[in-house]
Amino acid sequence: MESYPRWRDEFIDQLFKAILLLKNEKECYSFFEDLATVNEIKEFSLRFEMARMLNTGSTYEEIFNKTGASSATISRVKRYLNYGADGYKLILERLFGKKK
């Protein structure tokens, strides 16, 4: 039986189902432009880049130099990368293959 997070609700289910219906990057850009602020989208993209860099062995200093993220934010991303629900790992593997 699959386990879902405690924060799951009907609105989040609906959002995720909507995201799964997007067919390409252009549709993603259109949907997310309407859904979120540019800063929110950029924050998500920076967290994902931090996860990618951590996954390939980058140091906190390298990540800071590229993203400007604080060590607390990098640490939080690292914690979820290593001990979270494996969402980062799943997508990083699909996009870039196995960890080097």
DODO-28846 format. One record per residue: residue in three letters; x, y, z of N, C-alpha, C, O in turn. Coordinates in steps of 0.2 Angstrom, whole numbers, plus 5000, padded with zeros to 4 digits. Layout:
AlaXYZXYZXYZXYZ ...
# end
This chain:
Met500449945000500050005000500450065000500950075004 Glu500350114996500750174995500550225001500050225004 Ser501150255003501050305009501050375006501450385001 Tyr500550415008500550485006500750535012500650515017 Pro500950585010501150635016500550665019499950655017 Arg500650685025500050705030499750765026499150785028 Trp500150805023499850865020499450855013499250905010 Arg499350795011498950785005498250805007497950795012 Asp497950835001497250855002496950854995497350844990 Glu496350864994496050864987496350914982496350904976 Phe496450974985496751034981497451014978497551034973 Ile497850984983498550964980498450914975498850914970 Asp498050864976497950804972497750834965497950814960 Gln497250884965497050914959497650954955497650954949 Leu498050994959498651024956499050974953499250984947 Phe499250924956499750874954499450844947499850824943 Lys498750824947498450794941498550844936498650824930 Ala498450914937498450964932499150964929499250964923 Ile499650964933500350964931500550904927500850914922 Leu500250844929500450784925500050784918500250754913 Leu499650834917499350844910499750884905499550884899 Leu500250924908500650964904501050924899501350874901 Lys501050944893501350904888502050924885502450884883 Asn502250984887502951004885503151064889502751094893 Glu503751094888504051144891503551214890503451244895 Lys503351224884502951284883502351284887502151334890 Glu502051224888501451224892501551234899501251264903 Cys502151204901502351214908502451284910502251314915 Tyr502851324905502951394906502351434906502251474911 Ser501851414902501151454902500851434909500551484912 Phe500751374911500451354917500751384923500351424927 Phe501351384924501751404930501751484930501751514935 Glu501751514924501751584924501051614927501051664931 Asp500551574926499951594928499851574936499451604940 Leu500151524938500051494944500551524950500251534955 Ala501151544948501551564953501951624951501951644945 Thr502251664956502651714954503351694951503551634952 Val503651744948504251724945504751704950505151664949 Asn504751744956505251724961505051654964505551624966 Glu504451634965504351564967504551514963504851464965 Ile504451524956504751474951505451474951505751424951 Lys505851534952506551534952506751504958507351464958 Glu506451504964506651474970506651394969507051364971 Phe506051374966506051304965506651274961506951224962 Ser506751314955507251294951507951294954508351254953 Leu508051344959508751344962508751284967509351264968 Arg508251274970508251214975508451154971508851104973 Phe508151144965508251084961508951084958509351034958 Glu509251144957509951144955510451134960510951094959 Met510251154966510651134972510651054973511151024975 Ala510051024972510050954973510450914968510750874969 Arg510450944962510850914956511550924958511950874957 Met511750984960512450994962512750944968513250924967 Leu512250944973512450904978512550824976512950794979 Asn512050804972512050734969512650724966512850664965 Thr513050774963513650764959514250774963514750774960 Gly514150794969514750804974514950874974515550884977 Ser514650924972514850984973514851004980514450984984 Thr515351054982515351074989514851134990514551164985 Tyr514751154996514351204998514551274995514151314993 Glu515251284995515551344992515351344985515251394982 Glu515451294981515251294974514551304973514351344968 Ile514151274977513451284976513251364978512851394974 Phe513551384983513451454985513651504979513251554977 Asn514251494976514551534971514051534965514051584961 Lys513751474963513251474957512551494959512251524954 Thr512351484965511651494966511551554971510951584971 Gly512051574975511951624980511551604986511351644990 Ala511351534986510951504992511351504998511951494998 Ser511051515004511351515010511551445012511251395009 Ser511951435017512151365019511551335022511551275022 Ala511151365025510551335028510051305023509751255024 Thr509951345018509551325012509851265009509551215007 Ile510551265008510851205004510851145009510751095007 Ser510951155015510851105020510151075020510151015021 Arg509651115020508951085019508851045013508550995014 Val509151065008509051035001509450965002509150915000 Lys510050965005510450905006510050855010510050795009 Arg509750885016509350835020508850805016508750745017 Tyr508450835012507850805008508150765003507850705001 Leu508750775000509050734995509250664998509150614995 Asn509450675004509750615007509250575011509250515012 Tyr508750605014508250575019507550595018507150575022 Gly507450625012506750645011506350585007506450525008 Ala505850605003505450555000505650524994505350484990 Asp506350544992506650514986506450554980506550524974 Gly506050604980505750644974506350674970506350664964 Tyr506850704974507450734970507750674966507950684961 Lys507950614970508350564967507950534961508250524956 Leu507350524961506950504956507050544950507150514944 Ile506950604950506950654945507650664942507750664936 Leu508150664947508850674945509050614941509350624936 Glu508850554943509050494939508750494932509050474927 Arg508050514932507750514925508050564921508050554915 Leu508250624923508550674919509250664917509450674911 Phe509650644922510350644921510650574922511250564921 Gly510250524923510550454924510750444931510650484936 Lys511150394933511350374939511850424942512250454938 Lys511850434949512350474952513050454950513250394950 Lys513450504949514150494946514550464952515150454952 
# end
